[in-house]
Amino acid sequence: MDRIQRRDDPAAMIRAALRGMMSELWSALPGIVESVDLDRQTVTVQPATKGRIRLDDGTVASVPLPLLPDVPIVFPSGGGYSLTFPIQPGDECLVVFADRCIDAWWQSGDVQEQADQRMHDLSDGIAIFGPRSQPRKLVDVSADSVQLRTDDGLSCVEISADGITLTHPTKVTIAAPAAEVAGTLLVSGLLTASGGATIGGIGFGDHHHTNVQPGSGNTGGPA
């Protein structure tokens, strides 16, 4: 007979029973990525908090929770558009555990029967990326703009009330059949056009000046 039973305290016994039930329910845990499968869009995650078990001698020990394999990755997406990022081992995430078994939905999509009757189980986690522990927190986070950036901040797309800024330590590439600038284009550095340039309908790659006589004078404007 344990201490609660000896005290004959029904309320304490109910609380202990509820605590025991709650200890078997999983809602969410921080985790650390062990491996990544971008083809299947899953990760294997090590829960970042330990569990507690009671040993045969009655003592309680703290032990690592088991690895969570094949955890689906959440990429922000909708309406035919997605934001993806190259998840790496060591990245931190929040694993949210579904109320019911997600196996059939994960395999086939749409509305499915439950393949198993388990509830709040470690087998039904979904990995959401973004939560960070203090040692991995971002530095120099902007307080007045939206940024899509690398962790070190060297590459960044920034949107603020003052405009949109693209920053990169080497170059920015636009890969499209055409790029249109509806406004004034200001270039503070060297402008190089490897395919030629047309300004005001005049091609500057191969145009010629006419009616020019040899000598020390200058030509007129382009024509």
Contacts in CASP RR format, 6 or more apart in sequence:
PFRMAT RR
TARGET T0000
AUTHOR 0000-0000-0000
METHOD contacts of the structure
MODEL  1
MDRIQRRDDPAAMIRAALRGMMSELWSALPGIVESVDLDRQTVTVQPATK
GRIRLDDGTVASVPLPLLPDVPIVFPSGGGYSLTFPIQPGDECLVVFADR
CIDAWWQSGDVQEQADQRMHDLSDGIAIFGPRSQPRKLVDVSADSVQLRT
DDGLSCVEISADGITLTHPTKVTIAAPAAEVAGTLLVSGLLTASGGATIG
GIGFGDHHHTNVQPGSGNTGGPA
4 12 0 8 1.000
4 13 0 8 1.000
4 16 0 8 1.000
5 13 0 8 1.000
24 120 0 8 1.000
25 119 0 8 1.000
25 120 0 8 1.000
26 97 0 8 1.000
26 120 0 8 1.000
26 121 0 8 1.000
26 122 0 8 1.000
27 96 0 8 1.000
27 97 0 8 1.000
27 120 0 8 1.000
28 94 0 8 1.000
28 95 0 8 1.000
28 96 0 8 1.000
28 97 0 8 1.000
29 47 0 8 1.000
29 48 0 8 1.000
29 49 0 8 1.000
29 65 0 8 1.000
29 94 0 8 1.000
29 95 0 8 1.000
29 97 0 8 1.000
30 47 0 8 1.000
30 48 0 8 1.000
30 49 0 8 1.000
30 92 0 8 1.000
30 93 0 8 1.000
30 94 0 8 1.000
30 95 0 8 1.000
30 131 0 8 1.000
30 133 0 8 1.000
31 45 0 8 1.000
31 46 0 8 1.000
31 47 0 8 1.000
31 48 0 8 1.000
31 92 0 8 1.000
31 93 0 8 1.000
31 94 0 8 1.000
31 95 0 8 1.000
32 45 0 8 1.000
32 46 0 8 1.000
32 48 0 8 1.000
32 90 0 8 1.000
32 91 0 8 1.000
32 92 0 8 1.000
32 93 0 8 1.000
33 43 0 8 1.000
33 44 0 8 1.000
33 45 0 8 1.000
33 46 0 8 1.000
33 87 0 8 1.000
33 88 0 8 1.000
33 89 0 8 1.000
33 90 0 8 1.000
33 91 0 8 1.000
33 92 0 8 1.000
33 93 0 8 1.000
33 127 0 8 1.000
34 43 0 8 1.000
34 44 0 8 1.000
34 45 0 8 1.000
34 46 0 8 1.000
34 67 0 8 1.000
34 89 0 8 1.000
34 90 0 8 1.000
35 43 0 8 1.000
35 44 0 8 1.000
35 89 0 8 1.000
36 42 0 8 1.000
36 43 0 8 1.000
36 44 0 8 1.000
36 87 0 8 1.000
36 88 0 8 1.000
36 89 0 8 1.000
37 43 0 8 1.000
38 86 0 8 1.000
38 87 0 8 1.000
40 70 0 8 1.000
41 72 0 8 1.000
41 73 0 8 1.000
41 75 0 8 1.000
42 69 0 8 1.000
42 70 0 8 1.000
42 71 0 8 1.000
42 72 0 8 1.000
42 73 0 8 1.000
43 71 0 8 1.000
43 73 0 8 1.000
43 87 0 8 1.000
43 93 0 8 1.000
43 127 0 8 1.000
44 67 0 8 1.000
44 68 0 8 1.000
44 69 0 8 1.000
44 70 0 8 1.000
44 71 0 8 1.000
45 67 0 8 1.000
45 68 0 8 1.000
45 71 0 8 1.000
45 93 0 8 1.000
45 95 0 8 1.000
45 127 0 8 1.000
46 64 0 8 1.000
46 65 0 8 1.000
46 67 0 8 1.000
46 68 0 8 1.000
47 64 0 8 1.000
47 65 0 8 1.000
47 66 0 8 1.000
47 68 0 8 1.000
47 95 0 8 1.000
48 92 0 8 1.000
48 133 0 8 1.000
49 65 0 8 1.000
50 62 0 8 1.000
50 63 0 8 1.000
50 64 0 8 1.000
50 65 0 8 1.000
51 62 0 8 1.000
51 63 0 8 1.000
51 64 0 8 1.000
51 65 0 8 1.000
52 60 0 8 1.000
52 61 0 8 1.000
52 62 0 8 1.000
52 63 0 8 1.000
53 60 0 8 1.000
53 61 0 8 1.000
53 63 0 8 1.000
54 60 0 8 1.000
54 61 0 8 1.000
55 61 0 8 1.000
65 122 0 8 1.000
66 122 0 8 1.000
68 95 0 8 1.000
68 122 0 8 1.000
68 123 0 8 1.000
68 125 0 8 1.000
71 95 0 8 1.000
71 125 0 8 1.000
71 126 0 8 1.000
71 127 0 8 1.000
72 102 0 8 1.000
72 106 0 8 1.000
72 125 0 8 1.000
72 126 0 8 1.000
72 127 0 8 1.000
73 87 0 8 1.000
73 127 0 8 1.000
73 129 0 8 1.000
74 126 0 8 1.000
74 127 0 8 1.000
74 128 0 8 1.000
74 129 0 8 1.000
75 82 0 8 1.000
75 83 0 8 1.000
75 84 0 8 1.000
75 85 0 8 1.000
76 82 0 8 1.000
76 83 0 8 1.000
77 83 0 8 1.000
85 129 0 8 1.000
87 129 0 8 1.000
91 129 0 8 1.000
92 129 0 8 1.000
92 130 0 8 1.000
92 131 0 8 1.000
92 132 0 8 1.000
92 133 0 8 1.000
92 136 0 8 1.000
93 127 0 8 1.000
93 128 0 8 1.000
93 129 0 8 1.000
93 130 0 8 1.000
93 131 0 8 1.000
94 127 0 8 1.000
94 128 0 8 1.000
94 129 0 8 1.000
94 130 0 8 1.000
94 131 0 8 1.000
95 125 0 8 1.000
95 126 0 8 1.000
95 127 0 8 1.000
95 128 0 8 1.000
96 125 0 8 1.000
96 126 0 8 1.000
96 128 0 8 1.000
97 120 0 8 1.000
97 121 0 8 1.000
97 122 0 8 1.000
97 124 0 8 1.000
97 125 0 8 1.000
97 126 0 8 1.000
98 124 0 8 1.000
98 125 0 8 1.000
98 126 0 8 1.000
99 119 0 8 1.000
99 120 0 8 1.000
100 114 0 8 1.000
100 118 0 8 1.000
100 119 0 8 1.000
100 124 0 8 1.000
101 114 0 8 1.000
101 115 0 8 1.000
101 116 0 8 1.000
101 117 0 8 1.000
101 118 0 8 1.000
101 121 0 8 1.000
101 123 0 8 1.000
101 124 0 8 1.000
102 124 0 8 1.000
102 125 0 8 1.000
102 126 0 8 1.000
103 115 0 8 1.000
103 116 0 8 1.000
103 123 0 8 1.000
103 124 0 8 1.000
104 112 0 8 1.000
104 113 0 8 1.000
104 114 0 8 1.000
104 115 0 8 1.000
105 111 0 8 1.000
105 112 0 8 1.000
118 124 0 8 1.000
132 138 0 8 1.000
138 151 0 8 1.000
139 152 0 8 1.000
139 153 0 8 1.000
140 153 0 8 1.000
141 147 0 8 1.000
142 158 0 8 1.000
142 160 0 8 1.000
144 160 0 8 1.000
144 161 0 8 1.000
145 158 0 8 1.000
145 159 0 8 1.000
145 160 0 8 1.000
146 158 0 8 1.000
146 159 0 8 1.000
146 160 0 8 1.000
147 156 0 8 1.000
147 157 0 8 1.000
147 158 0 8 1.000
147 159 0 8 1.000
148 156 0 8 1.000
148 157 0 8 1.000
149 155 0 8 1.000
149 156 0 8 1.000
149 157 0 8 1.000
149 158 0 8 1.000
150 156 0 8 1.000
153 167 0 8 1.000
154 167 0 8 1.000
154 168 0 8 1.000
154 169 0 8 1.000
155 167 0 8 1.000
155 168 0 8 1.000
155 169 0 8 1.000
156 165 0 8 1.000
156 166 0 8 1.000
156 167 0 8 1.000
156 168 0 8 1.000
157 164 0 8 1.000
157 165 0 8 1.000
157 166 0 8 1.000
157 167 0 8 1.000
158 164 0 8 1.000
158 165 0 8 1.000
158 166 0 8 1.000
158 167 0 8 1.000
166 172 0 8 1.000
193 204 0 8 1.000
195 205 0 8 1.000
196 203 0 8 1.000
196 204 0 8 1.000
196 205 0 8 1.000
197 203 0 8 1.000
197 204 0 8 1.000
197 205 0 8 1.000
198 204 0 8 1.000
202 222 0 8 1.000
202 223 0 8 1.000
204 222 0 8 1.000
207 222 0 8 1.000
209 219 0 8 1.000
209 220 0 8 1.000
209 221 0 8 1.000
209 222 0 8 1.000
209 223 0 8 1.000
210 223 0 8 1.000
212 219 0 8 1.000
END
